[in-house]
């Protein structure tokens, strides 16, 4: 690994739109935010004005980023699933580890499949580039902040105060000034929710500042590529879980001293899935041929001269709520194809229904029906607000984002936009024809193709042989990754984050696993253990190899 290989600091947050001060004039309401650290990062680097997630919910979106593949192509499109991606698909940090990078993750996973032990050197709340044994080793360090997650908007006051304890009084956002989008009623409930969301963003900004300060303290800032992004849009009704602009449009900021000029701005739409290929390209590595991701810039920091002409998105099952939507976005228009127009936008979803904003919309809609039942017409919701609560939706939607950033005026049936409809329909048709869209299959059929007996397949144990004093390992399971360690088995349980099992530490057994990248001379040890794991399978049993 050449000394010129950059370090990579990968900073993600949850559930925000470009509601940062540096997006003022680009995203409606961004001037409400107080985000000095991210504003400074943007001034020192590159601001992507139009970055989009592949889908408006966390786990499928993160699966796209970690694999460089559209979720609909690898089966990770339904929220909360245990997908079995094709055998060629791997998590991109494995390629970095193979090239000599020390890879850490602090601490969130949630990729729709369990992360193998081969993906990270460390995955825990204490994982950090400072833990690498060789201070000259290049690192990839991923940090994931939770304070902006949807769930943190609606917490009890004492938790909210704890989350935002660092905010000065003048940094707190006044609910009376909250920029409530017109597809919501401008009530104290929504004002308070938007203000809390914005306070959480400021708290997150402090955390980002801490990480940037640590880089400076360690003398690493000049040789570190820093990437900040969100997994999808804001955790409100019609935003998170819906592939509108507010569900898909996310912040993306890149700082790379000496490579990307300070104060750069990129307006052409980009896709966050492309971060996988971008990180490999920046590290000087070849992007695997199967990856659908494309580098956003090259190793010299030069922006891709052939950007995507269209950005595609999708919505599929969300928890117990089933729907299918496919979208395409260019620099001006957003086209949506609803495959189930008979289903309402606002289908019941158990988790979302617990939030105050959802309850507010439901209450207003219910009260209107009560007045009608009494023979009285009383409008509590505007036509735009009522449209989201309707019992059905149109088969197609088209919005001019420049003229209508809140997507209130559906132009799909407007003859003046017929040519745009034809163009975007064709783009979406070609995208859907470019690979099998697994979201179009009945989910039961897909699950049976992965697990005919209803049981997870187990990765076969690695085969290890010694040749000329070197150990060589292989695995009969196609697509399996192999790890090895000199640390003996323990009874230590996996470390838990307190969230979901998918976010817990991979089942390392409390041991540090090296990534097997070809035959190697074994270190001084009595025994080396090998383990294999294919994505979507259970990991193999350990194979112990006695040395000497």
Secondary structure, 3 states (H helix, E strand, C coil): CCCCCCEEEEEEECCCCCCCHHHCCCCCCHHHCCCHHHHHHHHCCEEEEEEECCECCHHHHHHHHHHCCCHHHHCCCCECCCCCCCCCCCCCHHHHHHCCCEEEEECCCCCCCCCCCCCCCEECCCCCHHHCCCCCCCEEEEEECCCCCHHHCCCCHHHHHHHCCCCCHHHCCCHHHCCCCCCCCCCHHHHHHHHHHHHHHHHHHHHHHHHHHHHHHCCCHHHEEEEEEECCCCCCCCCCCCCCHHHHEEEEEEECCCCCCCCEEECCCEEHHHHHHHHHHHCCCCCCCCCCCCCCECCCCCECCCCCCCEEEEECCECCECCCEEEEECCCEEEEEECCCCCCCCCCCCCHHHCHHHHHHHHHHHHHHHHHHCCCCCCCCCHHHHHHCCCCCCCEEEEECCCCCCCCCCCCCCHHHHHHHHHHHHHHHHHHHCCCCHHHCCHHHHHHHHCCCCCCCECCCEEEEEECCEEEEEECCCCCEEEEECCCCCCCCCCCCCCCHHHCCCCCCCCCCEECCCCEECCCCCEEEEEEECCCCECCCCEEEECC
